[in-house]
Protein backbone atom coordinates (compact mmCIF):
# COMPACT_ATOMS: atom_id res chain seq x y z
CA UNK A 1 0.00 0.00 0.00
CA UNK A 2 1.16 3.51 -0.76
CA UNK A 3 2.31 5.26 2.41
CA UNK A 4 1.70 8.86 1.21
CA UNK A 5 -2.08 8.90 1.90
CA UNK A 6 -1.48 7.49 5.37
CA UNK A 7 1.09 10.21 6.08
CA UNK A 8 -1.35 12.90 4.95
CA UNK A 9 -4.06 11.46 7.18
CA UNK A 10 -1.60 11.28 10.08
CA UNK A 11 -0.73 14.95 9.57
CA UNK A 12 -4.43 15.89 9.49
CA UNK A 13 -4.96 13.88 12.68
CA UNK A 14 -2.05 15.76 14.27
CA UNK A 15 -3.71 19.06 13.40
CA UNK A 16 -6.88 17.79 15.06
CA UNK A 17 -4.99 16.69 18.17
CA UNK A 18 -3.30 20.08 18.34
CA UNK A 19 -6.58 21.93 17.93
CA UNK A 20 -8.13 19.84 20.69
CA UNK A 21 -5.16 20.24 23.02
CA UNK A 22 -4.46 23.95 22.55
CA UNK A 23 -8.14 24.88 22.21
CA UNK A 24 -8.78 23.05 25.46
CA UNK A 25 -5.86 24.91 27.02
CA UNK A 26 -7.31 28.26 25.99
CA UNK A 27 -10.71 27.29 27.34
CA UNK A 28 -9.18 26.03 30.59
CA UNK A 29 -7.26 29.24 31.16
CA UNK A 30 -10.39 31.30 30.57
CA UNK A 31 -12.40 29.21 33.03
CA UNK A 32 -9.55 28.84 35.51
CA UNK A 33 -9.06 32.58 35.87
CA UNK A 34 -12.57 33.01 37.24
CA UNK A 35 -12.82 29.70 39.09
CA UNK A 36 -12.64 29.15 42.81
CA UNK A 37 -10.22 26.23 42.18
CA UNK A 38 -7.95 27.17 39.27
CA UNK A 39 -5.42 24.46 40.12
CA UNK A 40 -8.08 21.80 39.69
CA UNK A 41 -9.01 23.21 36.26
CA UNK A 42 -5.42 23.35 35.05
CA UNK A 43 -4.42 19.99 36.52
CA UNK A 44 -7.41 18.08 35.20
CA UNK A 45 -7.11 19.77 31.81
CA UNK A 46 -3.46 18.78 31.63
CA UNK A 47 -4.23 15.14 32.41
CA UNK A 48 -7.17 14.89 30.01
CA UNK A 49 -5.56 16.84 27.17
CA UNK A 50 -2.20 15.10 27.31
CA UNK A 51 -3.81 11.71 27.82
CA UNK A 52 -6.06 12.04 24.79
CA UNK A 53 -3.23 13.44 22.68
CA UNK A 54 -0.75 10.70 23.56
CA UNK A 55 -3.34 7.97 23.02
CA UNK A 56 -4.23 9.57 19.68
CA UNK A 57 -0.59 9.63 18.60
CA UNK A 58 -0.25 5.99 19.63
CA UNK A 59 -3.21 4.88 17.51
CA UNK A 60 -2.19 7.01 14.53
CA UNK A 61 1.41 5.76 14.51
CA UNK A 62 0.55 2.03 14.77
CA UNK A 63 4.25 1.16 14.93
CA UNK A 64 5.33 3.42 12.03
CA UNK A 65 7.67 6.21 13.07
CA UNK A 66 6.94 8.11 9.84
CA UNK A 67 3.27 8.44 10.79
CA UNK A 68 4.25 9.63 14.25
CA UNK A 69 6.51 12.30 12.76
CA UNK A 70 3.75 13.39 10.35
CA UNK A 71 1.23 13.70 13.19
CA UNK A 72 3.74 15.64 15.30
CA UNK A 73 4.28 18.03 12.39
CA UNK A 74 0.52 18.55 12.18
CA UNK A 75 0.41 19.13 15.94
CA UNK A 76 3.18 21.75 15.66
CA UNK A 77 1.38 23.43 12.74
CA UNK A 78 -1.76 23.62 14.84
CA UNK A 79 0.20 25.19 17.69
CA UNK A 80 1.69 27.78 15.34
CA UNK A 81 -1.74 28.63 13.91
CA UNK A 82 -3.36 29.01 17.33
CA UNK A 83 -0.42 31.06 18.62
CA UNK A 84 -0.65 33.34 15.60
CA UNK A 85 -4.43 33.65 15.92
CA UNK A 86 -4.37 34.53 19.62
CA UNK A 87 -1.38 36.89 19.64
CA UNK A 88 -1.99 40.32 21.12
CA UNK A 89 -2.70 42.94 18.48
CA UNK A 90 -1.02 46.33 18.82
CA UNK A 91 -3.49 49.09 19.49
CA UNK A 92 -3.09 52.41 17.73
CA UNK A 93 -1.95 55.07 20.13
CA UNK A 94 -4.21 57.98 20.91
CA UNK A 95 -1.60 60.40 19.63
CA UNK A 96 -1.49 58.75 16.23
CA UNK A 97 -5.28 58.85 15.86
CA UNK A 98 -5.36 62.46 17.09
CA UNK A 99 -2.70 63.47 14.57
CA UNK A 100 -4.70 61.89 11.77
CA UNK A 101 -7.76 63.94 12.70
CA UNK A 102 -5.96 67.31 12.64
Secondary structure, DSSP 8 states (H G I E B T S, - for coil): --SHHHHHHHHHHHHHHHHHHHHHHHHHHHHHHHSS-HHHHHHHHHHHHHHHHHHHHHHHHTT-HHHHHHHHHHHHHHHHHHHHHTS------HHHHHHHH-
